[in-house]
Amino acid sequence: MQYWASTDPGVVRNQNQDTYQIESLDKNTLLCVVCDGMGGAKSGNVASTLAADVFTQEVKRSWTPDMDPERLDQMLEGAVKLANFTVYDQAQQFEDFSGMGTTLVALLLQGKKATVVNVGDSRAYLVDKDGIKQITTDHSLVQMMIARGELTPEKAKRYPGKNLITRAIGTEPHVMCDIYHRKVEKGTSFLLCSDGLSNLMDDQEILFEIAHGQDKEHCCERLLDIVKKRGAPDNITSVLVTV
């Protein structure tokens, strides 16, 4: 497997509150994490970095190659809970960190098995011979409205509250995550990204750059360039993994 990543503050913001981590757990297993922090200049980057660090270290501590899906889910849920507790605890202890939080989306890729976990609206996509699929479901106000039939996906892109999320790491004492399992065929790609990318590019544009772009090695940079040319009002992070 091969992987590449990019993160950038964008055109408008001075500080980058996104972060990512990529860790090889063994020669056949890769862990990738993207977090998009919130809470102002003093704390958004603290929340995202802390959550990514704690989540990654807990997975590295707990993971074993022979885990069945149930134990794998329990491990990932435990890592999310620990990250949430850590960020929430810091937010309660220090005034500068009050109200901070972060999204989290992670991919654990082991041979022909992929497991994705998410909290918030950072996304995971799968790209294969059948096209592109969004694996995760956003924990956001607009996604709730779409699910209730109150908003179409097209109108959601222009909805004033599209950045309001309904779940985050560190904003409440407890948080629920979603976990997804996918089988992996040779040639499959996974993209993790913050909403700074997904808000300004639709699925087919992302698919084109991954599947038909000049080379995958520079795909994350191409995605970044496209978003920055469109104004990039938010931080932009992407991690691309190809099997």
Secondary structure as GFF3:
##gff-version 3
##sequence-region A 1 243
A	DSSP	beta_strand	2	8	.	.	.	ID=ss1
A	DSSP	beta_strand	18	26	.	.	.	ID=ss2
A	DSSP	beta_strand	29	38	.	.	.	ID=ss3
A	DSSP	alpha_helix	44	62	.	.	.	ID=ss4
A	DSSP	alpha_helix	69	93	.	.	.	ID=ss5
A	DSSP	three_ten_helix	95	97	.	.	.	ID=ss6
A	DSSP	beta_strand	101	102	.	.	.	ID=ss7
A	DSSP	beta_strand	104	110	.	.	.	ID=ss8
A	DSSP	beta_strand	113	119	.	.	.	ID=ss9
A	DSSP	beta_strand	123	128	.	.	.	ID=ss10
A	DSSP	beta_strand	131	134	.	.	.	ID=ss11
A	DSSP	alpha_helix	141	147	.	.	.	ID=ss12
A	DSSP	alpha_helix	153	156	.	.	.	ID=ss13
A	DSSP	beta_strand	178	183	.	.	.	ID=ss14
A	DSSP	beta_strand	189	193	.	.	.	ID=ss15
A	DSSP	alpha_helix	195	198	.	.	.	ID=ss16
A	DSSP	alpha_helix	203	207	.	.	.	ID=ss17
A	DSSP	pi_helix	208	212	.	.	.	ID=ss18
A	DSSP	three_ten_helix	216	218	.	.	.	ID=ss19
A	DSSP	alpha_helix	219	229	.	.	.	ID=ss20
A	DSSP	beta_strand	236	242	.	.	.	ID=ss21
###
